[in-house]
Amino acid sequence: MSSYRVGLLVPSSNTTMETEVPEVLRRVAARTRDRFTFHSNRMRMKTVSAEELAAMNADADRAAVELADAAVDVMAYACLVAIMSQGRGAHREIEERLTKTAKDAGAPVDVVSSAGALVAGLHHLGARKVSIVTPYMKPLTALVADYIEAEGVEVQDAISLEVDDNLAVGRLDQTRLPEIAGRLDTRGVDAVVLSACVQMPSLQAIPAAENAVDLPVVTAATATSWQLLNSLGAYNPAPGAGALFRG
């Protein structure tokens, strides 16, 4: 049995990351008896726009320095579109930058990102083609699809729910997601990204969505949880958390 402090860097208006990631790790801990505590710091962002996302990225170093004071064992930068909107491969630069920032602040920890975690999770599953659901306006969804494709995974289809208010994204009804996923074109697809956004609730909908599409399902939050656990060397399967947590 081990104890870990997990640091989360989240948008100020995010209301989902601090519920879904802890819930996935709670399910893991029920098997392993490991103990996880969660420590967050916030960066200002209310509207999912290019300007606010860029400003939040610029503020991430300040947030990482402050979170480093909690002596966390790992940090996750938990806003997928903030990174993917910055251009292809941006997660590598941001993860390296924030890892250095934390180290310079006296906390040598890995910094992972939801963007990098989703890409890594899809490769881990061997997915070459996916279809995705996002809450974003269509231009941002196009940027996300382009980013994923630049990482070697084709995006066959995408549904945009077109919600730009981040608080409203957190209030979306996840019970609708299986039906929404069922409208995706999934011919020849290897997996479905049920929520390409850590703010859009989706964890409880994963089992029903997998039944609806008859495919492995991943979300930004489950991929981030998987990557956090891998960084800690604490990965274990978890029930109901989708393809990355079946062992």
C-alpha positions in Angstrom: 0.0 0.0 0.0 1.4 3.4 -1.1 0.3 7.0 -0.7 0.4 9.5 -3.5 -0.3 13.3 -3.8 -1.8 14.1 -7.2 -1.6 17.7 -8.5 -4.2 19.0 -10.9 -3.7 22.2 -12.9 -7.2 23.2 -14.0 -9.1 26.0 -15.7 -10.8 28.3 -13.1 -14.3 27.3 -14.4 -13.6 23.6 -14.5 -16.0 21.6 -12.3 -15.5 18.0 -13.6 -11.8 17.2 -13.6 -11.7 17.2 -9.8 -14.6 14.7 -9.7 -13.9 12.2 -12.5 -10.1 11.7 -12.0 -10.4 11.1 -8.3 -13.3 8.7 -8.9 -11.2 6.6 -11.4 -8.3 6.5 -8.9 -10.7 5.7 -6.1 -11.8 2.6 -8.1 -8.2 1.7 -8.5 -7.5 2.2 -4.8 -10.4 -0.1 -4.0 -8.3 -2.9 -5.6 -4.8 -1.9 -4.5 -5.5 -0.1 -1.1 -3.2 2.7 -2.3 -4.1 6.1 -1.0 -4.5 9.1 -3.4 -5.0 12.7 -2.3 -5.7 15.5 -4.8 -4.4 19.1 -4.8 -5.5 21.6 -7.4 -4.5 25.0 -8.6 -6.5 27.1 -11.1 -5.8 29.3 -14.1 -8.4 31.9 -15.3 -10.6 30.7 -18.1 -14.4 31.0 -18.5 -15.0 30.9 -22.2 -13.5 28.3 -24.5 -12.0 30.8 -27.0 -8.6 31.0 -28.6 -7.7 34.2 -26.6 -8.7 32.8 -23.2 -7.0 29.5 -23.9 -3.7 31.2 -24.9 -3.9 33.4 -21.8 -4.4 30.3 -19.6 -1.4 28.5 -21.1 0.7 31.6 -20.3 -0.5 31.5 -16.7 0.3 27.8 -16.3 3.9 28.4 -15.0 2.6 30.5 -12.1 0.1 27.8 -11.2 2.7 25.0 -11.4 5.1 26.9 -9.1 2.3 27.3 -6.5 1.2 23.7 -6.8 4.8 22.6 -6.4 4.6 23.9 -2.9 2.3 21.0 -2.0 5.1 18.6 -2.8 2.9 16.6 -5.1 4.2 13.4 -6.7 2.9 14.2 -10.2 1.0 17.0 -11.9 -1.6 17.0 -14.7 -2.3 20.0 -16.9 -6.0 19.3 -17.3 -7.3 21.2 -20.3 -7.0 19.3 -23.6 -8.1 22.0 -26.0 -5.9 24.6 -24.4 -3.0 22.6 -25.6 -4.3 21.2 -28.9 -5.4 24.7 -30.0 -1.7 25.8 -29.8 -0.6 23.7 -32.8 0.6 20.2 -33.6 2.7 18.6 -30.9 2.2 21.4 -28.4 1.7 18.9 -25.5 5.4 18.0 -25.6 6.6 21.6 -25.3 4.1 22.4 -22.5 4.8 19.2 -20.5 8.6 19.8 -20.8 8.2 23.5 -19.9 6.0 22.9 -16.8 8.2 20.0 -15.7 11.2 22.3 -15.7 9.2 25.0 -14.0 8.2 22.6 -11.2 11.8 21.4 -10.9 13.1 24.9 -10.7 10.6 25.6 -7.9 12.1 22.7 -5.9 9.6 20.0 -7.0 11.1 17.5 -9.5 7.9 15.8 -10.7 6.5 14.6 -14.0 4.0 16.9 -15.5 1.5 15.2 -17.8 -1.3 16.7 -19.8 -4.7 15.6 -20.9 -3.8 16.2 -24.5 -0.7 14.1 -24.4 -2.5 11.4 -22.3 -5.3 11.1 -24.9 -2.8 10.6 -27.7 -0.7 8.1 -25.7 -3.8 6.2 -24.6 -5.0 5.8 -28.2 -1.6 4.5 -29.3 -1.5 2.2 -26.3 -4.8 0.7 -27.5 -3.4 0.4 -31.0 -6.1 2.7 -32.4 -5.4 3.8 -35.9 -8.8 5.4 -36.6 -11.3 7.0 -34.1 -14.5 9.0 -34.0 -14.9 11.7 -31.3 -17.5 13.7 -29.4 -16.5 17.2 -28.2 -18.4 20.0 -26.5 -16.6 22.6 -28.6 -17.6 24.9 -31.4 -16.8 23.3 -34.7 -13.6 25.3 -35.5 -12.1 24.1 -32.2 -13.2 20.5 -32.9 -11.4 20.7 -36.2 -8.2 21.8 -34.4 -8.6 18.8 -32.1 -9.1 16.4 -34.9 -6.1 17.8 -36.8 -4.0 17.5 -33.7 -4.9 13.8 -33.2 -4.3 13.1 -36.9 -0.9 14.7 -36.7 -0.1 12.2 -34.0 -0.9 9.3 -36.3 -4.5 8.5 -35.5 -7.1 9.2 -38.2 -10.3 10.9 -37.1 -13.1 9.5 -39.2 -16.0 11.5 -37.7 -16.6 14.2 -35.0 -19.8 15.5 -33.3 -19.5 19.0 -31.9 -22.0 20.0 -29.2 -21.1 23.7 -29.8 -21.0 24.9 -26.2 -18.4 27.7 -25.6 -19.3 28.6 -22.0 -17.1 26.3 -19.9 -19.4 26.2 -16.9 -22.2 25.1 -19.3 -20.0 22.3 -20.6 -19.7 21.0 -17.0 -23.5 20.9 -16.8 -24.0 18.8 -20.0 -26.1 15.7 -19.3 -23.8 12.7 -19.7 -26.7 10.3 -19.9 -27.2 11.6 -23.5 -23.7 10.6 -24.5 -24.4 7.0 -25.5 -27.1 8.1 -27.9 -24.9 10.9 -29.3 -22.0 8.4 -29.7 -24.4 6.1 -31.6 -24.8 8.8 -34.2 -21.1 8.8 -35.1 -19.8 7.2 -38.2 -17.8 4.3 -36.7 -17.3 2.2 -39.8 -13.7 0.8 -39.6 -13.1 2.7 -36.4 -10.9 1.2 -33.6 -12.2 3.3 -30.7 -14.5 6.1 -29.8 -13.4 9.2 -27.8 -16.6 9.8 -25.9 -15.5 13.2 -24.4 -12.5 15.0 -25.9 -12.7 17.4 -23.0 -11.9 16.9 -19.3 -14.8 19.3 -18.4 -17.5 17.4 -20.3 -18.9 14.8 -17.8 -18.7 11.3 -19.3 -17.4 8.8 -16.8 -20.7 7.3 -15.7 -21.8 7.0 -19.4 -18.9 4.9 -20.5 -20.4 1.4 -20.0 -23.6 2.3 -21.9 -21.6 4.1 -24.6 -19.5 1.0 -25.2 -22.6 -1.1 -25.5 -24.1 1.5 -27.9 -21.1 1.6 -30.3 -19.7 -1.9 -29.6 -16.2 -0.4 -29.5 -13.6 0.5 -26.9 -14.3 3.9 -25.4 -11.8 6.4 -24.0 -12.3 9.9 -22.6 -9.9 12.8 -21.9 -10.4 12.2 -18.2 -9.9 8.4 -18.2 -6.8 8.9 -20.4 -5.4 11.5 -17.9 -6.1 9.2 -15.0 -4.3 6.4 -16.9 -1.3 8.6 -17.6 -1.1 9.8 -14.0 -1.1 6.3 -12.7 1.6 5.2 -15.2 3.8 8.1 -14.1 3.4 7.0 -10.5 4.0 3.4 -11.3 0.6 2.7 -9.7 -1.6 1.5 -12.7 -4.2 -1.1 -12.0 -7.5 -1.9 -13.8 -10.7 -0.2 -12.6 -14.3 -1.2 -13.3 -16.5 0.9 -15.6 -13.7 3.3 -16.7 -13.4 2.1 -20.3 -10.8 0.5 -22.5 -7.6 1.9 -20.8 -8.7 0.3 -17.4 -9.4 -3.2 -18.4 -5.9 -4.4 -17.7 
